[in-house]
Amino acid sequence: MSSGGTDSDGVTFEEMAAPGHESSVPFAERSAADLEGVFDVPVRISVVLGRTRMPVAHLLRMDVGTVIELDRQVGEAVEIYVNERLVARGEIVLVENRLGVTMTEIIKAA
C-alpha cells in the first residue's frame, strides 16, 4: 500500500467505501486462504452464562462451592462475545467431559 491511501490497484479507501464500488475479486470467489494474514491475530472470546449484582461484602464471604444465582434459566441461550462485541448466541454443550459452546445464532452487524 502506498502512502497516499491507495491499494496496489490504485483504488483509494474512499473509493472502496463508496456505494457501488466493485472489488476486483468477486466476493463469492474469495476463500479462507484470502484471510491467511489475520490467522495469527489473537482475539478475546467470552461466553456470558448470566449476570448478577451483589454487594462487595457478599463477594468477600464467598468460598469454594458457593452458588451464585444468575439471571438466566437452564436452557436459555448464552451470549458469545469476540473482543467485547456481541457476535452470536449459543448453547452450552459437553464434549469429552469438557464444557463447550455451540453457536445457534449469529448476530448481524447493525
Beta strands, then each sheet from edge to edge (+ up, - down):
strand 1: 45-48
strand 2: 78-82
strand 3: 85-95
strand 4: 98-106
sheet 1: 1+ 2- 3+ 4-
end
